[in-house]
Amino acid sequence: MAGDALSDLLKTVRLTGATFFDIAAQDPWAVCSPSPSSILPRILPGADHLISYHVLTAGRCFARIVGQEAIVMEAGEVVVFTRSDPHIMSSTPDLGADPPTADVLEIAAASQIPFPINYVKDGAVSARLVCGYLACDALPFNPLLEALPPVIKAGDVEGDGGWLGQFIRLAVSEVAEKRAGSETVLTKLSELMFVDVLRRYVESLPPQHTGWLAGLRDPHLSKALALIHDRPAHGWTLEALAKESALSRTVLAERFTRLVGMPPMHYLAKWRMQIASELLSAGNSNVANIAAEIGYESEAAFSRAFKKMIGVPPSAWRLGVRPAPGSGSDEASETEGEPAVTAAN
């Protein structure tokens, strides 16, 4: 799999994590997820997408998106809600619960360690969970989010010697010992855990599966994606990309479009704009430098392409203005054969 493409995407969309809750529960119990709008500003201000995860470190429980069928979980497993849909963790499949109050979220966000929630009255603990969140940018282009199902469960209840098992053991240790720096350790662990869950999901995909992650698994397309991500400012043509990927122009165009969901030059154009949007949000470069960095010879050409695809000009994006749904064009500024704008090497 093209680790470079995945790593580049995760860096560009500003993936970052936070762990908020350490839950000890006694049957019967249920916990409802807080709304994304109440969590995102506390993790990554300005981000527009929230991912929730729950690691079951002891016991047994059920996880479900509200209104959908519950998923059973055993100790050693993690469930990831990739779109942070309203969901409930509970001791039985049908228990309901209210989301945490704003006061609890404020205290949890300010804590240097996972905020403890105790649902144990006078009996033994029946389940323990470490619950956390990942934030990232979904706009203007995050092909990973589009390729993921709403829920992913991973782990090995018989004991996992891989990274996921190590994550669970380290998370339990950090929560229990409450050492200095636990918040930072758990934040980084959650990010690494998510990457491992992604790898497992990619490995489990059936051969007929399509989407960006399926493209990563294809040896030729993974090479093409890695080249685009590694050298977005290069003057790529379909012929040059096909040659580097050891495919013909026709085969690359057909296979890329079928698996990834768009032609290679379209993907290149969208990826360039994703990089540009991140640089604009960072505010450290002027528009002319950003244009050159992603392969445009002139600021004017870049600005036209950005507004056409994204729906607002670069200056507005930098100020935090986001386009109304449907205001941008999904058409690439590059044609199938040659870039519409001469790209810098």
Secondary structure, DSSP 8 states (H G I E B T S, - for coil): --HHHHHHHHHHTT-EEEEEEEEEE-SS-EEE---HHHHHHHHSTT--EEEEEEEEEEEEEEEEETTS--EEEETTEEEEETT--SEEEESSTT-------HHHHHHHHH-SS-EEEEE-SSS---EEEEEEEEEE--SS--HHHHHS-SEEEEE-TT---SHHHHHHHHHHHHHHH--TTHHHHHHHHHHHHHHHHHHHHHHH--TT--SHHHHHHSHHHHHHHHHHHH-TTS---HHHHHHHTTS-HHHHHHHHHHHHSS-HHHHHHHHHHHHHHHHHHHT-S-HHHHHHHTT-S-HHHHHHHHHHHHSS-HHHHHTT----TT-S--S-SS-SSS-SS----
